[in-house]
Amino acid sequence: MFKEVDHIALLVHDTETALRLYRDQLKLPVLQSETLDEVGVRLTHLSMGNVQLQLVQPLRSDHPLARHLEEHGEGFHHVCWKVDNIDEAMERLGNYNLRPKPNEPHPAPKGKRAAFIEPALTGGAVWEMTER
């Protein structure tokens, strides 16, 4: 099930400021940018060849990721795996002694769904799964 990485996510205060580095300076092409109002984030995907870089900007000061930004600053947030079907993938997590975080799945870009895996079971690393 964990065979292909979809994206690596970086948490940022401001997408436009981050794009000056990743798009303008490093010349990574922007693939898409989408605001998910129901989740309260702006997600911008850039191509790094065989994997995407996702810039995650929380849009509300009360969002958990806004608190994370205040405590830890900008930087790496999670690795996301590609799965064919999020519901099946969530059911199969038990085969790996893993489980989804509570209240998953959640909306993802392009009308898809994604789910975070409980980080207490992944050595503290934040893993996500998203439908192809």
Buried (B, 14 or more C-beta within 10 A) or exposed (E): BBEEEBBBBBBBEEBEEBBEEBBEEEEBEBBEBEBBEEBBBBBBBBEBEEBBBBBBBBBEEEBEBBEBBEEEEBEEBBBBBBBEEBEEBBEBBEEEEBBBBEEBBBEBBEEEBBBBBBEEBBEEEBBBBBBE
